[in-house]
């Protein structure tokens, strides 16, 4: 089998195939990041690198049996501007034909999500000589409009899978594939028929390292700033409690939930009536203030938003989206490890105390907050331990954030016949 992987990154597709004991005769990879390419060649030295996706010419490659890729998602994501695929002149692109026409005329495109059409260009070219080529495309969950555009272009409606089923990470994605399909509705629309993976019940506590370098912990100064701010939308407040008293378990509407010493929080921003203009956001607000569009200058005030399900948020290259609160740290271990002594337990003796009850939201007196380590992020993406890393922490965070959850890709590819 010959495989062509677009937007290959550090080759999560090849990792998944390897884990399934499927070794391609040839594995072509299109990638432009030099660090990701180095990682791929370190682990899979037989990979044939093709550089940018816009330069891929399938007529120069051997017969392709499987096309895989995850095109850039920023313009589709609910966390972004959601302007989809368009030119810099704001013409939205709904067909491959129109994209190729605009490309040939030299038009510039907004962001990078338009590169989906390069995936479609290559898939269309492969289908000319191999109508039965199997494909897999991944992207973020998006609005109905753009999801339908992608589905109609590729010829099959995708399956929505949350890798939280097979990992400790909440990362909702859409996977378009013809590896297994079914007809749906009166007009027989093709839908991907990949079943949902079995829930393995993996939580944040299952992937954390026992020994963590001090460099990953937040400073006491920053933590004190968080303690003085409240998340207005959910009613959380970080407030030290009396160490001689016992606290409550993390509460949900459905009842109590054992945190088992750890909880994931995000460092989010909220508008406040303050000043400077050091950031791009601040400059924008300052211009609006000068033009009279807003009456007060504002800036982003950072606060922490806890999760209540034992999972992390989606791993991205932005590390502050996933911080770990380690509560009731051990004094003897220098605060790094939660040994049995020095813990404060809840009133029922079930778990260490952390409370998000609106009546008295608090965190116990003895806790620390840190970033996830690169190795923990790799575990969240279910990258196996045998995969070798020889790059900086910064590059590893970036690659992992842009990559796939390997176990989901394995789940889909195991239906290959």
C-alpha positions, 0 to 999 in steps of 0.5 A: 500500500502507498500512502500520501499524507498531507499536512503531515506534521510529525507524522501521527498518521504513520504512528497510527499505521505503525501501531496497527502493524501496517507498514506502507510500501511508500509513505509520501509526506507533505509538510513545510515545518522543518522541526516536524520534518526532522521529527518524522525522519528521526522516527521514520527515516524512509518517509519521502518528503514532498514539501508544500501541499500546493506543489504536490503533483500526484502524476509524479508519484507512484499509485496512491491507495490511501490519502490522509490529512488534517487541513488547517482549521483556524478559520472554521473553529468556534474559537476563531473568526469563523470566516471559513474559506475566502479570499482577502477580498472576502469572496467565499469559496464553495467549489474546487472549480472556483478555487482553482480559477481564483488561484490561477488569477493570482488572488490571495486567500484569507488564513490557511483553511482554504488549503482544504481545496488543495486536499480536494485538488489532490484527491480529485487527481488521484481519483482519475487513475484510482477511483477506489482510493481511500481517504481520511480528512480531519478538521474541527467541529464547525458551523453547519454551513461550512461542514456541508460545503466540505461534505459535498465537496469530498462526497461523504458526510463526516463522523463526529468523534470526541477523542475524550473517549480514548484519552484524557483530552476533550477534542471534538473533531469531524472525520470524513472518510470512505473507509466505511460508509452508509447511505442515509435518507431518501436521496441516499447521501453517503455518510461515514459509518465509523462507529464511536470508539469505546469509552476507556474512562481515561482521566487527567490523573492517568496521564500525569508524570510523577516527577515534574521539573520546577520550571513547569510550575507557575510563580507564587506571584501569578497564583496570588493574582488569580486568587484575587479574581473571580470567574463571574460566568460560573461563580468560581473564586480562588480563595485560600481556606483555613488549613485547620478546617476540612473542605468539600469535594468538587461539586457538580449538578449531578452530585459529587465528583472525586478530583483525585488531587488534580483538576485542569483549568484554563487561563482565560481573558475577560474584559475590564475597564482598564488601559494599556495598548501593549497587545494587538487587542489593546491597540484595537480597543484604543483605536475604537476608544479614540474614534468614539466607538467605545467610551472606555478603554479595556484590557483582557483580565486573566482568570482561571476556568476549571473543568469538572469532568476530569479531562483537559481542554483541547491541546493547542500550541497555547499552553495556558489553555491547559494548566493543572492544579495540584492540591494538597502538595507534600511539603517534604517533596518541595511541593512537587508531589501529593504524598499521603501526608500533609493532605486535607481530605473532605468531610466524608474522607473521599477525596482531597478538597476542592470546591466549586459550589456557588455557596462557598467556592474555594481552593484549599490553602495548600496547592500549586498550579503548573503547565502540562509537560511535553510528555504529558501532552504527548500522552493526551494525544495518545502518542506511544512512548516509543516515539522519539523526541529530539526538539525543544519543549516549544516545538514539541508543544506546537507539533502536538497541538497541531497533531492528531489523537493517534488512537482515534486515527487507529480506530478509523484505519482498523476498518481498512480492508 
